[in-house]
Amino acid sequence: MNKQKLVIIIIAALGVVSTFLPWATVKLYASISINGTNGGDGWITLGLFAIAGTLSLIGDRKRPLNGTYKIITMVAGLVAAVVGILNIVNMRSKLSEISNQNFFGDQLKDMVSTGFGLWLIVICGLALAIVIYLMREKKPDAIPTNSQQNQ
């Protein structure tokens, strides 16, 4: 199997798993975790990583992704990363808004944290795009003709 496709499959599988990991953790007497599938966004990221993994299994397994599959996989990774970033920003924004309202809101802000599953979504999404770019099939250099060699 092509190294690029193998790395894409691993990243996509990790992205799928991170959908089920904690996206937010509330620490009261015990820790309560909320994963991505508790809301709609986790299902979106799950689908995006599943598409990326599936596209890397289609076609000649000895050649890297190219053409439309490469673009779709790259976009799927970037969209998943954006979904993760928006969730992090949204969570922090709401906590900041609550903490400005009263004393208990400030205490709640200290009890809620972003889960590692959400950070992993962002990392995996960005990693997909970076891997596709860095491990792309390089075009061979043009072979100089006799007239170019004599110059």
C-alpha positions in Angstrom: 0.0 0.0 0.0 1.2 3.5 -0.7 2.6 5.3 2.3 0.4 8.4 1.8 -2.8 6.3 1.7 -1.7 4.3 4.7 -1.1 7.5 6.7 -4.4 8.9 5.6 -6.2 5.8 6.8 -4.5 6.0 10.2 -5.3 9.7 10.6 -8.9 9.2 9.4 -9.4 6.2 11.9 -8.0 8.4 14.7 -10.4 11.1 13.7 -13.3 8.7 13.8 -12.3 7.5 17.2 -11.9 11.1 18.5 -15.5 11.7 17.7 -16.4 9.4 20.6 -13.8 10.8 23.0 -14.6 13.6 25.4 -15.2 17.0 23.7 -16.0 18.7 27.0 -15.4 17.7 30.6 -17.3 19.1 33.6 -15.5 18.5 36.9 -18.0 18.5 39.8 -17.8 15.8 42.5 -16.9 13.4 39.6 -15.9 14.2 36.0 -18.7 14.2 33.5 -17.6 14.0 29.8 -19.5 14.9 26.7 -18.4 13.4 23.5 -19.0 14.6 19.9 -21.9 12.3 19.2 -24.0 14.0 22.0 -24.5 16.9 19.5 -24.8 17.1 15.8 -21.2 18.2 15.1 -19.6 14.9 16.1 -21.6 13.1 13.4 -20.4 15.6 10.9 -16.8 15.0 11.8 -17.3 11.3 11.8 -18.7 11.4 8.3 -15.9 13.6 7.1 -13.2 11.3 8.4 -15.1 8.2 7.1 -15.1 9.8 3.6 -11.4 10.5 3.8 -10.6 7.0 4.9 -12.9 5.4 2.3 -11.4 7.5 -0.6 -7.9 6.3 0.3 -9.1 2.7 -0.1 -10.5 3.2 -3.6 -8.4 2.8 -6.7 -4.8 1.6 -7.1 -3.5 1.2 -3.6 0.1 1.5 -4.8 -0.3 5.1 -5.9 -1.0 8.2 -3.8 -4.3 10.0 -3.9 -4.6 12.4 -6.9 -7.2 14.4 -8.7 -10.7 14.7 -7.2 -10.1 12.2 -4.4 -7.1 14.2 -3.2 -9.1 17.4 -3.1 -12.2 15.9 -1.4 -10.0 14.3 1.3 -8.1 17.5 1.8 -11.3 19.5 2.1 -12.9 16.9 4.4 -9.9 17.2 6.8 -10.0 21.0 6.7 -13.7 21.1 7.3 -13.4 18.7 10.2 -10.7 21.0 11.7 -12.9 24.0 11.2 -15.8 22.3 13.0 -13.5 21.4 15.9 -12.1 25.0 16.1 -15.6 26.5 16.0 -16.7 24.2 18.8 -13.7 25.2 20.9 -14.3 28.9 20.2 -18.1 28.5 20.9 -17.5 26.7 24.2 -15.0 29.3 25.4 -17.3 32.1 24.3 -20.3 30.8 26.1 -18.3 30.1 29.3 -16.9 33.6 29.2 -20.4 35.0 28.7 -21.7 33.0 31.7 -18.7 34.0 33.9 -19.4 37.7 33.3 -22.9 37.4 34.5 -22.4 36.3 38.1 -20.1 34.7 40.6 -21.4 31.2 40.0 -20.7 31.6 36.3 -17.1 32.2 37.1 -17.0 29.0 39.2 -18.6 27.1 36.3 -15.9 28.4 33.9 -13.3 26.8 36.2 -15.1 23.5 36.2 -15.6 23.1 32.4 -12.7 22.3 30.1 -12.3 21.4 26.4 -11.9 17.6 26.1 -8.9 16.1 24.3 -11.2 14.5 21.7 -12.0 17.9 20.4 -8.4 18.9 20.2 -7.7 15.6 18.4 -10.4 16.4 15.8 -8.6 19.6 15.0 -5.2 17.9 14.9 -6.4 15.1 12.7 -8.2 17.4 10.3 -5.2 19.6 9.8 -2.9 16.5 9.6 -4.9 15.1 6.7 -4.4 18.2 4.6 -0.7 18.5 5.5 0.0 14.8 4.8 -1.8 15.0 1.4 0.3 18.0 0.5 3.7 16.8 1.8 3.3 13.2 0.5 1.9 14.1 -2.9 3.1 12.4 -6.0 6.0 14.4 -7.4 6.1 15.0 -11.1 9.4 13.8 -12.5 11.8 16.4 -13.7 11.8 17.0 -17.5 14.5 15.1 -19.2 16.6 17.5 -21.1 16.8 17.1 -24.9 20.0 17.1 -26.8 19.5 20.8 -27.8 19.0 21.8 -24.2 22.1 19.9 -23.1 24.4 21.6 -25.6 23.4 25.1 -24.5 
